[in-house]
């Protein structure tokens, strides 16, 4: 058993899919909501769709989808390339009636700052990449608060 003391939020990062871990957590721990993260490529979107449906079946609200590695911008010439495809998560979201919380680009500074132990939201909080994370985090908190208020009014 782990004593987490007083937490505002506990985020559990799980691998893609709908395996035993996902079911066990959603059935044995009170989960306020799930956020599905996917790259825009077709094979990843299949897992994202399955994950969304699994959470819906076990009555865990899906707060939204995040499109990870949405675009790569060349650090030299600034040309943007959609390495994993464009807007796949947005299309999935529209098809299944879920909101997109935001896009995270494929950027070398994300890896570099994470590897150094100073994530980009701490080391470069004004950067566009950090702002993407912060905007998504704020939207998740807003949805959790809204959902919590709705739940307590019943």
KEKOLDREN-845968 format. One record per residue: residue number from 0; residue in three letters; x, y, z of N, C-alpha, C, O in turn. Coordinates in steps of 0.001 Angstrom, whole numbers. Layout:
+-----+---------+---------+---------+---------+---------+---------+---------+---------+---------+---------+---------+---------+---------+
: num : residuo :    n_px :    n_py :    n_pz :   ca_px :   ca_py :   ca_pz :    c_px :    c_py :    c_pz :    o_px :    o_py :    o_pz :
+-----+---------+---------+---------+---------+---------+---------+---------+---------+---------+---------+---------+---------+---------+
: NUM :     Ala :       X :       Y :       Z :       X :       Y :       Z :       X :       Y :       Z :       X :       Y :       Z :
...
+-----+---------+---------+---------+---------+---------+---------+---------+---------+---------+---------+---------+---------+---------+
END
This chain:
+-----+---------+---------+---------+---------+---------+---------+---------+---------+---------+---------+---------+---------+---------+
: num : residuo :    n_px :    n_py :    n_pz :   ca_px :   ca_py :   ca_pz :    c_px :    c_py :    c_pz :    o_px :    o_py :    o_pz :
+-----+---------+---------+---------+---------+---------+---------+---------+---------+---------+---------+---------+---------+---------+
:   0 :     Unk :     845 :   -1174 :       0 :       0 :       0 :       0 :     891 :    1238 :       0 :    1944 :    1265 :     637 :
:   1 :     Unk :     453 :    2249 :    -717 :    1190 :    3501 :    -813 :     368 :    4602 :    -159 :    -824 :    4734 :    -438 :
:   2 :     Unk :     990 :    5393 :     706 :     326 :    6543 :    1302 :     729 :    7773 :     507 :    1847 :    8268 :     643 :
:   3 :     Unk :    -178 :    8262 :    -319 :     111 :    9412 :   -1187 :     -99 :   10731 :    -457 :     157 :   11794 :   -1022 :
:   4 :     Unk :    -559 :   10681 :     781 :    -904 :   11880 :    1544 :   -2000 :   12631 :     798 :   -2795 :   12027 :      79 :
:   5 :     Unk :   -2040 :   13923 :     968 :   -3075 :   14724 :     327 :   -2644 :   15104 :   -1091 :   -1615 :   15754 :   -1275 :
:   6 :     Unk :   -3419 :   14703 :   -2075 :   -3113 :   15014 :   -3472 :   -4230 :   15854 :   -4077 :   -5398 :   15697 :   -3721 :
:   7 :     Unk :   -3867 :   16740 :   -4988 :   -4879 :   17404 :   -5797 :   -5323 :   16458 :   -6903 :   -6515 :   16281 :   -7152 :
:   8 :     Unk :   -4324 :   15844 :   -7571 :   -4598 :   14915 :   -8663 :   -3534 :   13838 :   -8680 :   -2372 :   14095 :   -8366 :
:   9 :     Unk :   -3929 :   12650 :   -9042 :   -2990 :   11564 :   -9288 :   -3202 :   11134 :  -10735 :   -4291 :   10701 :  -11113 :
:  10 :     Unk :   -2165 :   11259 :  -11526 :   -2240 :   10896 :  -12944 :   -1548 :    9555 :  -13114 :    -404 :    9379 :  -12694 :
:  11 :     Unk :   -2238 :    8623 :  -13724 :   -1676 :    7303 :  -13999 :   -1519 :    7185 :  -15500 :   -2500 :    7207 :  -16243 :
:  12 :     Unk :    -278 :    7059 :  -15941 :      28 :    6939 :  -17364 :      56 :    5456 :  -17709 :     901 :    4708 :  -17217 :
:  13 :     Unk :    -870 :    5046 :  -18552 :    -952 :    3634 :  -18930 :    -617 :    3453 :  -20406 :    -822 :    4359 :  -21214 :
:  14 :     Unk :    -104 :    2283 :  -20747 :     185 :    2027 :  -22163 :   -1113 :    1937 :  -22960 :   -2189 :    1768 :  -22386 :
:  15 :     Unk :   -1009 :    2050 :  -24279 :   -2215 :    1941 :  -25102 :   -2861 :     571 :  -24939 :   -2205 :    -418 :  -24614 :
:  16 :     Unk :   -4145 :     549 :  -25170 :   -4835 :    -730 :  -25168 :   -5951 :    -796 :  -24147 :   -6330 :     202 :  -23535 :
:  17 :     Unk :   -6460 :   -1998 :  -23985 :   -7597 :   -2229 :  -23091 :   -7349 :   -3482 :  -22266 :   -8262 :   -4285 :  -22069 :
:  18 :     Unk :   -6150 :   -3655 :  -21792 :   -5775 :   -4879 :  -21093 :   -6255 :   -4950 :  -19660 :   -7046 :   -4123 :  -19205 :
:  19 :     Unk :   -5757 :   -5960 :  -18955 :   -6154 :   -6222 :  -17573 :   -5845 :   -5053 :  -16645 :   -6620 :   -4755 :  -15736 :
:  20 :     Unk :   -4713 :   -4391 :  -16874 :   -4343 :   -3260 :  -16008 :   -5391 :   -2159 :  -16099 :   -5818 :   -1618 :  -15079 :
:  21 :     Unk :   -5795 :   -1836 :  -17292 :   -6782 :    -781 :  -17503 :   -8097 :   -1132 :  -16803 :   -8683 :    -302 :  -16108 :
:  22 :     Unk :   -8543 :   -2351 :  -16993 :   -9794 :   -2781 :  -16363 :   -9677 :   -2817 :  -14853 :  -10578 :   -2357 :  -14152 :
:  23 :     Unk :   -8579 :   -3356 :  -14340 :   -8395 :   -3446 :  -12887 :   -8405 :   -2070 :  -12245 :   -9064 :   -1863 :  -11226 :
:  24 :     Unk :   -7689 :   -1138 :  -12828 :   -7655 :     212 :  -12267 :   -9036 :     843 :  -12307 :   -9482 :    1419 :  -11314 :
:  25 :     Unk :   -9714 :     744 :  -13431 :  -11015 :    1394 :  -13550 :  -12088 :     724 :  -12694 :  -13090 :    1357 :  -12361 :
:  26 :     Unk :  -11897 :    -533 :  -12335 :  -12879 :   -1231 :  -11516 :  -12565 :   -1176 :  -10020 :  -13464 :   -1355 :   -9197 :
:  27 :     Unk :  -11303 :    -931 :   -9656 :  -10916 :   -1003 :   -8245 :  -10505 :     317 :   -7612 :  -10344 :     393 :   -6394 :
:  28 :     Unk :  -10337 :    1340 :   -8404 :   -9921 :    2649 :   -7906 :  -10927 :    3672 :   -8411 :  -11296 :    3644 :   -9585 :
:  29 :     Unk :  -11377 :    4575 :   -7544 :  -12285 :    5613 :   -8054 :  -11547 :    6521 :   -9046 :  -10616 :    7237 :   -8677 :
:  30 :     Unk :  -11970 :    6476 :  -10279 :  -11326 :    7247 :  -11344 :  -12275 :    8375 :  -11743 :  -13414 :    8139 :  -12146 :
:  31 :     Unk :  -11775 :    9611 :  -11621 :  -12607 :   10774 :  -11938 :  -12768 :   10969 :  -13436 :  -13770 :   11522 :  -13890 :
:  32 :     Unk :  -11777 :   10514 :  -14211 :  -11874 :   10678 :  -15647 :  -10643 :   10139 :  -16349 :   -9576 :    9997 :  -15751 :
:  33 :     Unk :  -10808 :    9843 :  -17617 :   -9715 :    9336 :  -18445 :   -9431 :   10329 :  -19561 :  -10336 :   10973 :  -20092 :
:  34 :     Unk :   -8165 :   10436 :  -19899 :   -7729 :   11235 :  -21039 :   -7003 :   10273 :  -21970 :   -6082 :    9574 :  -21549 :
:  35 :     Unk :   -7407 :   10238 :  -23208 :   -6815 :    9345 :  -24193 :   -5817 :   10133 :  -25028 :   -6154 :   11165 :  -25610 :
:  36 :     Unk :   -4585 :    9634 :  -25080 :   -3520 :   10285 :  -25851 :   -3143 :    9368 :  -27005 :   -2934 :    8170 :  -26815 :
:  37 :     Unk :   -3059 :    9936 :  -28199 :   -2731 :    9131 :  -29376 :   -1972 :    9973 :  -30389 :   -2145 :   11189 :  -30479 :
:  38 :     Unk :   -1131 :    9290 :  -31143 :    -566 :    9937 :  -32325 :   -1647 :    9900 :  -33407 :   -2611 :    9144 :  -33284 :
:  39 :     Unk :   -1503 :   10697 :  -34457 :   -2547 :   10764 :  -35472 :   -2558 :    9620 :  -36492 :   -3350 :    9653 :  -37434 :
:  40 :     Unk :   -1707 :    8621 :  -36325 :   -1660 :    7550 :  -37321 :   -2753 :    6513 :  -37074 :   -3178 :    6294 :  -35939 :
:  41 :     Unk :   -3193 :    5885 :  -38150 :   -4344 :    4978 :  -38107 :   -4209 :    3864 :  -37082 :   -5169 :    3586 :  -36363 :
:  42 :     Unk :   -3059 :    3219 :  -36988 :   -2904 :    2084 :  -36081 :   -3036 :    2524 :  -34625 :   -3613 :    1805 :  -33809 :
:  43 :     Unk :   -2506 :    3693 :  -34298 :   -2629 :    4221 :  -32936 :   -4075 :    4622 :  -32639 :   -4548 :    4468 :  -31513 :
:  44 :     Unk :   -4758 :    5127 :  -33632 :   -6144 :    5556 :  -33441 :   -7069 :    4388 :  -33136 :   -8073 :    4552 :  -32442 :
:  45 :     Unk :   -6735 :    3209 :  -33653 :   -7533 :    2016 :  -33321 :   -7488 :    1748 :  -31820 :   -8521 :    1475 :  -31208 :
:  46 :     Unk :   -6290 :    1826 :  -31222 :   -6155 :    1639 :  -29774 :   -6877 :    2742 :  -29001 :   -7528 :    2479 :  -27990 :
:  47 :     Unk :   -6757 :    3970 :  -29483 :   -7420 :    5084 :  -28816 :   -8937 :    4885 :  -28803 :   -9600 :    5147 :  -27799 :
:  48 :     Unk :   -9468 :    4424 :  -29920 :  -10910 :    4181 :  -30003 :  -11326 :    3054 :  -29054 :  -12325 :    3168 :  -28345 :
:  49 :     Unk :  -10554 :    1971 :  -29048 :  -10849 :     852 :  -28136 :  -10783 :    1295 :  -26682 :  -11632 :     922 :  -25872 :
:  50 :     Unk :   -9768 :    2093 :  -26354 :   -9626 :    2582 :  -24983 :  -10800 :    3450 :  -24574 :  -11309 :    3329 :  -23459 :
:  51 :     Unk :  -11227 :    4317 :  -25462 :  -12378 :    5172 :  -25181 :  -13622 :    4331 :  -24911 :  -14350 :    4581 :  -23950 :
:  52 :     Unk :  -13858 :    3352 :  -25743 :  -15034 :    2501 :  -25566 :  -14960 :    1697 :  -24267 :  -15976 :    1520 :  -23594 :
:  53 :     Unk :  -13768 :    1206 :  -23906 :  -13626 :     455 :  -22666 :  -13961 :    1337 :  -21467 :  -14689 :     910 :  -20571 :
:  54 :     Unk :  -13434 :    2570 :  -21441 :  -13727 :    3464 :  -20319 :  -15207 :    3803 :  -20262 :  -15777 :    3900 :  -19176 :
:  55 :     Unk :  -15824 :    3979 :  -21396 :  -17267 :    4238 :  -21407 :  -18044 :    3051 :  -20820 :  -18999 :    3245 :  -20068 :
:  56 :     Unk :  -17636 :    1834 :  -21162 :  -18330 :     635 :  -20666 :  -18228 :     470 :  -19156 :  -19134 :     -77 :  -18528 :
:  57 :     Unk :  -17129 :     940 :  -18570 :  -16965 :     818 :  -17113 :  -17312 :    2137 :  -16411 :  -16939 :    2361 :  -15259 :
:  58 :     Unk :  -18026 :    2994 :  -17124 :  -18546 :    4253 :  -16583 :  -17481 :    5215 :  -16063 :  -17688 :    5905 :  -15065 :
:  59 :     Unk :  -16354 :    5253 :  -16741 :  -15323 :    6251 :  -16448 :  -15470 :    7336 :  -17513 :  -15339 :    7053 :  -18704 :
:  60 :     Unk :  -15738 :    8574 :  -17098 :  -15893 :    9637 :  -18098 :  -14600 :    9858 :  -18886 :  -13514 :    9929 :  -18311 :
:  61 :     Unk :  -14730 :    9964 :  -20184 :  -13581 :   10298 :  -21027 :  -13597 :   11813 :  -21175 :  -14490 :   12385 :  -21799 :
:  62 :     Unk :  -12586 :   12450 :  -20586 :  -12527 :   13911 :  -20547 :  -12137 :   14516 :  -21890 :  -12444 :   15675 :  -22171 :
:  63 :     Unk :  -11463 :   13728 :  -22712 :  -11077 :   14213 :  -24026 :   -9894 :   13453 :  -24591 :   -9337 :   12559 :  -23954 :
:  64 :     Unk :   -9529 :   13831 :  -25795 :   -8413 :   13221 :  -26510 :   -7299 :   14239 :  -26702 :   -7552 :   15435 :  -26850 :
:  65 :     Unk :   -6063 :   13751 :  -26697 :   -4896 :   14585 :  -26981 :   -4175 :   13987 :  -28174 :   -3942 :   12780 :  -28239 :
:  66 :     Unk :   -3827 :   14846 :  -29109 :   -3060 :   14395 :  -30272 :   -1580 :   14653 :  -29992 :   -1132 :   15799 :  -29972 :
:  67 :     Unk :    -835 :   13581 :  -29776 :     588 :   13661 :  -29475 :    1395 :   13538 :  -30764 :     977 :   12873 :  -31711 :
:  68 :     Unk :    2549 :   14184 :  -30785 :    3432 :   14175 :  -31955 :    2666 :   14624 :  -33196 :    2769 :   14022 :  -34265 :
:  69 :     Unk :    1901 :   15692 :  -33026 :    1015 :   16159 :  -34087 :    1762 :   16729 :  -35285 :    1326 :   16568 :  -36425 :
:  70 :     Unk :    2880 :   17391 :  -35032 :    3626 :   17997 :  -36123 :    5092 :   18136 :  -35702 :    5401 :   18345 :  -34529 :
:  71 :     Unk :    5969 :   18018 :  -36672 :    7397 :   18248 :  -36439 :    7799 :   19506 :  -37188 :    7522 :   19650 :  -38379 :
:  72 :     Unk :    8456 :   20416 :  -36478 :    8963 :   21622 :  -37123 :   10481 :   21544 :  -37155 :   11127 :   21413 :  -36115 :
:  73 :     Unk :   11046 :   21625 :  -38349 :   12495 :   21596 :  -38514 :   13109 :   22765 :  -37746 :   12712 :   23912 :  -37952 :
:  74 :     Unk :   14070 :   22491 :  -36863 :   14673 :   23577 :  -36090 :   15485 :   24550 :  -36951 :   15749 :   25675 :  -36527 :
:  75 :     Unk :   15875 :   24132 :  -38138 :   16679 :   24994 :  -39012 :   15825 :   25864 :  -39926 :   15943 :   27089 :  -39923 :
:  76 :     Unk :   14964 :   25215 :  -40708 :   14206 :   25977 :  -41709 :   12766 :   26270 :  -41288 :   12067 :   27027 :  -41962 :
:  77 :     Unk :   12317 :   25676 :  -40182 :   10964 :   25874 :  -39623 :    9851 :   25225 :  -40451 :    8672 :   25457 :  -40187 :
:  78 :     Unk :   10215 :   24418 :  -41445 :    9202 :   23697 :  -42227 :    8494 :   22690 :  -41320 :    9137 :   22002 :  -40528 :
:  79 :     Unk :    7194 :   22611 :  -41437 :    6417 :   21677 :  -40629 :    6061 :   20433 :  -41433 :    5639 :   20518 :  -42586 :
:  80 :     Unk :    6243 :   19266 :  -40794 :    5939 :   17983 :  -41410 :    5063 :   17173 :  -40456 :    5343 :   17084 :  -39261 :
:  81 :     Unk :    4016 :   16595 :  -40994 :    3136 :   15734 :  -40207 :    3619 :   14293 :  -40382 :    3083 :   13541 :  -41196 :
:  82 :     Unk :    4614 :   13930 :  -39625 :    5270 :   12630 :  -39763 :    4284 :   11484 :  -39579 :    4344 :   10491 :  -40304 :
:  83 :     Unk :    3382 :   11614 :  -38618 :    2443 :   10530 :  -38316 :    1062 :   10758 :  -38913 :     108 :   10068 :  -38552 :
:  84 :     Unk :     948 :   11705 :  -39811 :    -341 :   12031 :  -40406 :    -911 :   13283 :  -39752 :    -443 :   13711 :  -38697 :
:  85 :     Unk :   -1905 :   13853 :  -40374 :   -2488 :   15096 :  -39876 :   -3923 :   14881 :  -39410 :   -4730 :   14259 :  -40101 :
:  86 :     Unk :   -4215 :   15393 :  -38257 :   -5586 :   15490 :  -37739 :   -6306 :   14167 :  -37511 :   -7536 :   14141 :  -37475 :
:  87 :     Unk :   -5576 :   13079 :  -37359 :   -6224 :   11789 :  -37109 :   -7038 :   11782 :  -35829 :   -8148 :   11250 :  -35805 :
:  88 :     Unk :   -6507 :   12361 :  -34769 :   -7222 :   12396 :  -33492 :   -8457 :   13281 :  -33609 :   -9502 :   12976 :  -33034 :
:  89 :     Unk :   -8335 :   14365 :  -34346 :   -9485 :   15255 :  -34527 :  -10616 :   14541 :  -35267 :  -11789 :   14712 :  -34937 :
:  90 :     Unk :  -10256 :   13749 :  -36259 :  -11275 :   12994 :  -37000 :  -11919 :   11934 :  -36111 :  -13138 :   11760 :  -36135 :
:  91 :     Unk :  -11104 :   11225 :  -35327 :  -11642 :   10232 :  -34397 :  -12574 :   10901 :  -33394 :  -13671 :   10407 :  -33135 :
:  92 :     Unk :  -12144 :   12007 :  -32838 :  -12950 :   12716 :  -31843 :  -14326 :   13086 :  -32402 :  -15347 :   12935 :  -31730 :
:  93 :     Unk :  -14329 :   13562 :  -33612 :  -15603 :   13931 :  -34243 :  -16494 :   12701 :  -34423 :  -17700 :   12761 :  -34184 :
:  94 :     Unk :  -15888 :   11581 :  -34848 :  -16658 :   10356 :  -35085 :  -17253 :    9758 :  -33817 :  -18325 :    9155 :  -33864 :
:  95 :     Unk :  -16574 :    9917 :  -32686 :  -17052 :    9276 :  -31455 :  -17631 :   10281 :  -30449 :  -18016 :    9903 :  -29343 :
:  96 :     Unk :  -17691 :   11544 :  -30833 :  -18331 :   12545 :  -29990 :  -17550 :   12927 :  -28746 :  -18130 :   13125 :  -27678 :
:  97 :     Unk :  -16249 :   13029 :  -28882 :  -15378 :   13410 :  -27757 :  -14611 :   14668 :  -28179 :  -14302 :   14842 :  -29358 :
:  98 :     Unk :  -14311 :   15528 :  -27233 :  -13552 :   16742 :  -27535 :  -12057 :   16467 :  -27624 :  -11542 :   15548 :  -26989 :
:  99 :     Unk :  -11380 :   17268 :  -28412 :   -9916 :   17252 :  -28454 :   -9435 :   18311 :  -27467 :   -9831 :   19474 :  -27544 :
: 100 :     Unk :   -8587 :   17896 :  -26551 :   -8075 :   18807 :  -25528 :   -6895 :   19629 :  -26031 :   -6610 :   20699 :  -25493 :
: 101 :     Unk :   -6207 :   19134 :  -27061 :   -5084 :   19871 :  -27613 :   -4125 :   18987 :  -28370 :   -4309 :   17775 :  -28481 :
: 102 :     Unk :   -3091 :   19631 :  -28891 :   -2055 :   18958 :  -29673 :    -700 :   19190 :  -29018 :    -395 :   20288 :  -28552 :
: 103 :     Unk :      98 :   18143 :  -28993 :    1481 :   18244 :  -28528 :    2376 :   17966 :  -29740 :    2261 :   16908 :  -30359 :
: 104 :     Unk :    3259 :   18898 :  -30083 :    4124 :   18668 :  -31242 :    5244 :   17681 :  -30934 :    5525 :   17389 :  -29771 :
: 105 :     Unk :    5866 :   17183 :  -31962 :    7078 :   16368 :  -31834 :    8231 :   17360 :  -31837 :    8549 :   17952 :  -32869 :
: 106 :     Unk :    8856 :   17539 :  -30676 :    9870 :   18582 :  -30552 :   11034 :   18079 :  -29712 :   10834 :   17467 :  -28663 :
: 107 :     Unk :   12225 :   18334 :  -30168 :   13429 :   17853 :  -29493 :   13545 :   18408 :  -28079 :   14080 :   17730 :  -27201 :
: 108 :     Unk :   13060 :   19617 :  -27837 :   13165 :   20199 :  -26496 :   12336 :   19434 :  -25464 :   12670 :   19444 :  -24280 :
: 109 :     Unk :   11278 :   18783 :  -25890 :   10488 :   17971 :  -24960 :   11363 :   16843 :  -24422 :   11409 :   16608 :  -23214 :
: 110 :     Unk :   12052 :   16149 :  -25319 :   12928 :   15057 :  -24884 :   14105 :   15571 :  -24077 :   14413 :   15038 :  -23011 :
: 111 :     Unk :   14760 :   16599 :  -24580 :   15952 :   17112 :  -23905 :   15653 :   17584 :  -22481 :   16388 :   17258 :  -21548 :
: 112 :     Unk :   14588 :   18340 :  -22319 :   14276 :   18857 :  -20983 :   13791 :   17756 :  -20054 :   14087 :   17778 :  -18859 :
: 113 :     Unk :   13060 :   16805 :  -20583 :   12617 :   15675 :  -19762 :   13803 :   14827 :  -19319 :   13903 :   14441 :  -18154 :
: 114 :     Unk :   14700 :   14541 :  -20263 :   15889 :   13744 :  -19933 :   16775 :   14432 :  -18900 :   17440 :   13760 :  -18112 :
: 115 :     Unk :   16791 :   15760 :  -18896 :   17629 :   16491 :  -17938 :   16957 :   16643 :  -16577 :   17558 :   17165 :  -15639 :
: 116 :     Unk :   15711 :   16186 :  -16470 :   15000 :   16272 :  -15202 :   14296 :   17606 :  -14974 :   13805 :   17872 :  -13877 :
: 117 :     Unk :   14247 :   18431 :  -15992 :   13571 :   19727 :  -15901 :   12591 :   19841 :  -17061 :   12913 :   20431 :  -18092 :
: 118 :     Unk :   11402 :   19282 :  -16897 :   10421 :   19288 :  -17995 :   10229 :   20678 :  -18588 :   10462 :   21692 :  -17931 :
: 119 :     Unk :    9810 :   20696 :  -19815 :    9708 :   21943 :  -20574 :    8782 :   22954 :  -19921 :    8994 :   24157 :  -20076 :
: 120 :     Unk :    7766 :   22511 :  -19200 :    6862 :   23463 :  -18538 :    7537 :   24164 :  -17363 :    7065 :   25203 :  -16901 :
: 121 :     Unk :    8637 :   23597 :  -16881 :    9425 :   24228 :  -15814 :   10595 :   25012 :  -16404 :   10826 :   26165 :  -16040 :
: 122 :     Unk :   11326 :   24380 :  -17311 :   12549 :   24992 :  -17847 :   12294 :   26054 :  -18908 :   13082 :   26989 :  -19053 :
: 123 :     Unk :   11192 :   25917 :  -19656 :   10878 :   26880 :  -20724 :    9374 :   27184 :  -20726 :    8702 :   26965 :  -21734 :
: 124 :     Unk :    8843 :   27688 :  -19603 :    7388 :   27818 :  -19470 :    6719 :   28745 :  -20480 :    5520 :   28616 :  -20728 :
: 125 :     Unk :    7457 :   29662 :  -21059 :    6863 :   30584 :  -22031 :    6903 :   30053 :  -23462 :    6326 :   30662 :  -24363 :
: 126 :     Unk :    7576 :   28927 :  -23680 :    7674 :   28381 :  -25032 :    6314 :   27898 :  -25520 :    5428 :   27584 :  -24726 :
: 127 :     Unk :    6168 :   27845 :  -26832 :    4908 :   27357 :  -27417 :    4614 :   25925 :  -27003 :    3460 :   25560 :  -26779 :
: 128 :     Unk :    5661 :   25117 :  -26902 :    5476 :   23713 :  -26531 :    4971 :   23613 :  -25094 :    4020 :   22880 :  -24824 :
: 129 :     Unk :    5593 :   24337 :  -24179 :    5142 :   24332 :  -22784 :    3714 :   24850 :  -22686 :    2905 :   24310 :  -21932 :
: 130 :     Unk :    3406 :   25881 :  -23436 :    2056 :   26443 :  -23407 :    1011 :   25425 :  -23872 :    -114 :   25426 :  -23373 :
: 131 :     Unk :    1369 :   24566 :  -24811 :     443 :   23511 :  -25257 :     115 :   22579 :  -24093 :   -1047 :   22234 :  -23879 :
: 132 :     Unk :    1143 :   22170 :  -23338 :     919 :   21316 :  -22169 :      73 :   22022 :  -21115 :    -858 :   21432 :  -20566 :
: 133 :     Unk :     391 :   23265 :  -20836 :    -319 :   24008 :  -19796 :   -1783 :   24238 :  -20156 :   -2658 :   24177 :  -19293 :
: 134 :     Unk :   -2038 :   24499 :  -21416 :   -3419 :   24691 :  -21873 :   -4215 :   23392 :  -21702 :   -5358 :   23415 :  -21245 :
: 135 :     Unk :   -3612 :   22280 :  -22066 :   -4279 :   20982 :  -21921 :   -4529 :   20681 :  -20445 :   -5619 :   20241 :  -20080 :
: 136 :     Unk :   -3528 :   20915 :  -19597 :   -3683 :   20653 :  -18166 :   -4813 :   21494 :  -17579 :   -5620 :   20990 :  -16798 :
: 137 :     Unk :   -4874 :   22759 :  -17949 :   -5940 :   23632 :  -17450 :   -7314 :   23143 :  -17885 :   -8272 :   23194 :  -17114 :
: 138 :     Unk :   -7403 :   22671 :  -19119 :   -8690 :   22162 :  -19626 :   -9100 :   20885 :  -18892 :  -10280 :   20688 :  -18601 :
: 139 :     Unk :   -8138 :   20024 :  -18594 :   -8450 :   18795 :  -17854 :   -8957 :   19144 :  -16456 :   -9956 :   18587 :  -15999 :
: 140 :     Unk :   -8276 :   20055 :  -15783 :   -8709 :   20463 :  -14439 :  -10111 :   21057 :  -14501 :  -10957 :   20743 :  -13664 :
: 141 :     Unk :  -10356 :   21904 :  -15478 :  -11688 :   22504 :  -15637 :  -12761 :   21424 :  -15790 :  -13829 :   21506 :  -15184 :
: 142 :     Unk :  -12467 :   20428 :  -16596 :  -13448 :   19358 :  -16822 :  -13635 :   18494 :  -15572 :  -14751 :   18066 :  -15276 :
: 143 :     Unk :  -12555 :   18238 :  -14843 :  -12670 :   17468 :  -13600 :  -13508 :   18214 :  -12573 :  -14341 :   17612 :  -11894 :
: 144 :     Unk :  -13295 :   19506 :  -12457 :  -14065 :   20318 :  -11510 :  -15534 :   20348 :  -11920 :  -16422 :   20172 :  -11086 :
: 145 :     Unk :  -15782 :   20569 :  -13199 :  -17159 :   20596 :  -13694 :  -17843 :   19260 :  -13450 :  -18978 :   19217 :  -12975 :
: 146 :     Unk :  -17152 :   18165 :  -13774 :  -17731 :   16840 :  -13582 :  -17985 :   16574 :  -12100 :  -19029 :   16029 :  -11741 :
: 147 :     Unk :  -17050 :   16950 :  -11247 :  -17191 :   16765 :   -9798 :  -18395 :   17549 :   -9275 :  -19156 :   17042 :   -8452 :
: 148 :     Unk :  -18567 :   18781 :   -9748 :  -19714 :   19592 :   -9318 :  -21027 :   18999 :   -9788 :  -22013 :   19006 :   -9051 :
: 149 :     Unk :  -21048 :   18482 :  -11013 :  -22267 :   17848 :  -11537 :  -22614 :   16607 :  -10709 :  -23772 :   16376 :  -10360 :
: 150 :     Unk :  -21588 :   15823 :  -10409 :  -21779 :   14591 :   -9663 :  -22302 :   14863 :   -8250 :  -23170 :   14139 :   -7760 :
: 151 :     Unk :  -21782 :   15897 :   -7597 :  -22177 :   16194 :   -6229 :  -23559 :   16824 :   -6148 :  -24148 :   16870 :   -5067 :
: 152 :     Unk :  -24091 :   17311 :   -7266 :  -25410 :   17932 :   -7234 :  -26534 :   16893 :   -7318 :  -27711 :   17239 :   -7205 :
: 153 :     Unk :  -26170 :   15625 :   -7516 :  -27205 :   14580 :   -7588 :  -27442 :   13955 :   -6270 :  -28278 :   13059 :   -6154 :
+-----+---------+---------+---------+---------+---------+---------+---------+---------+---------+---------+---------+---------+---------+
END
